[in-house]
Amino acid sequence: MFVLETIEDRVKARLIKYLGRDDTGIREDVLKLFLEGGTFTTGDVYKHLNEKEFDVSYRGVSAMVGLMNTRLGILSIDVTGDHNLYLLKEDYKPIVKAVLDNY
C-alpha cells in the first residue's frame, strides 16, 4: 500500500523525534519562544534561556538554532545584517503548536 506523506506529516514527525531527545526541556522552550512570534538572533535566544536558568553556552545555542533551521526546516533566516535573524515560518506555526500542545 502506498501512503502519500504530506510535508506537514514529515515536519510533525521530525519535531516529535527532535523533542524526544530533549532531556532538559530546552528545545521545547525555544520552540515556544519562536511560536510566540517575532524575530530572534542567537543572542536573543541565549538571553532568554539564561533568564530561564538553562545551563547553556552561546555556541551551544547557536548550534541548536542552526540545527532547527537546517534539520527541521521550520525557521526562516535573514542573513543580511550583522547577526542572523531567525523567524518561525508562518506555515509551520500550527504544526509546531499542535506538537507542543500534545507533547
matplotlib code that plots the C-alpha trace (Angstrom):
import matplotlib.pyplot as plt

x = [0.0, 1.3, 0.7, 1.2, 3.0, 2.5, 5.1, 3.1, 3.4, 7.1, 7.7, 5.4, 7.4, 10.8, 9.5, 8.4, 11.7, 13.6, 11.6, 12.0, 15.8, 15.2, 16.2, 16.1, 13.1, 15.4, 14.3, 10.6, 11.3, 13.0, 10.2, 7.7, 9.7, 9.6, 5.9, 5.2, 6.3, 9.0, 12.4, 15.3, 19.1, 21.1, 21.9, 18.2, 17.6, 20.7, 19.5, 16.0, 17.4, 19.8, 16.9, 15.1, 18.2, 19.1, 22.8, 23.8, 26.7, 26.3, 27.9, 25.6, 22.5, 23.9, 24.3, 20.8, 19.2, 21.2, 20.2, 16.5, 16.9, 18.6, 17.2, 13.6, 13.2, 10.7, 12.7, 13.4, 16.7, 17.7, 21.5, 21.6, 22.7, 25.4, 23.6, 21.4, 17.8, 15.5, 11.8, 9.3, 7.7, 4.0, 3.1, 4.6, 3.1, 0.0, 2.1, 4.6, 1.7, -0.1, 3.0, 3.8, 0.1, 0.3, 3.8]
y = [0.0, 3.4, 6.3, 9.8, 11.6, 15.3, 17.9, 18.5, 14.9, 14.9, 18.1, 16.8, 13.5, 15.4, 17.7, 14.8, 13.0, 16.2, 16.8, 13.2, 13.8, 16.8, 15.8, 19.3, 20.9, 23.4, 22.6, 22.8, 26.2, 27.5, 26.3, 28.0, 31.2, 31.1, 30.2, 33.4, 35.3, 37.7, 37.6, 36.5, 36.5, 33.8, 36.3, 36.8, 33.1, 32.8, 35.6, 34.1, 30.7, 32.2, 34.1, 30.7, 29.4, 26.8, 25.9, 26.9, 28.4, 30.9, 28.5, 25.7, 28.0, 29.0, 25.3, 24.5, 27.3, 26.4, 22.8, 23.8, 25.8, 23.1, 19.8, 20.8, 23.4, 25.4, 28.7, 31.3, 33.1, 36.6, 36.9, 40.5, 42.2, 41.7, 38.9, 36.1, 36.7, 33.7, 33.5, 30.6, 30.3, 31.2, 27.9, 25.8, 27.7, 25.5, 22.3, 23.4, 24.5, 21.1, 19.1, 21.2, 21.1, 17.3, 16.9]
z = [0.0, -0.9, 1.5, 0.4, 3.2, 3.4, 4.3, 7.5, 8.5, 7.9, 9.8, 12.7, 12.8, 12.8, 15.6, 17.8, 17.3, 18.0, 21.2, 22.2, 22.6, 24.8, 28.3, 29.8, 28.1, 26.4, 22.8, 23.8, 25.4, 22.3, 20.1, 22.4, 22.1, 18.3, 18.4, 20.5, 17.4, 16.5, 15.0, 17.2, 16.9, 18.6, 21.3, 21.9, 22.3, 24.5, 26.8, 27.0, 28.0, 30.5, 32.2, 32.4, 34.1, 31.5, 31.6, 28.0, 26.2, 23.4, 21.0, 22.1, 21.4, 18.1, 17.1, 18.3, 16.4, 13.3, 13.6, 14.0, 10.8, 8.7, 10.1, 10.9, 8.2, 10.2, 10.6, 8.0, 8.3, 7.3, 7.0, 5.7, 8.9, 11.4, 13.1, 11.6, 12.3, 12.8, 12.5, 12.7, 9.2, 9.3, 7.6, 10.3, 13.3, 13.5, 13.2, 16.0, 18.2, 17.7, 18.5, 21.6, 22.8, 22.6, 24.0]

ax = plt.figure().add_subplot(projection="3d")
ax.plot(x, y, z, "-o")
ax.set_aspect("equal")
plt.show()
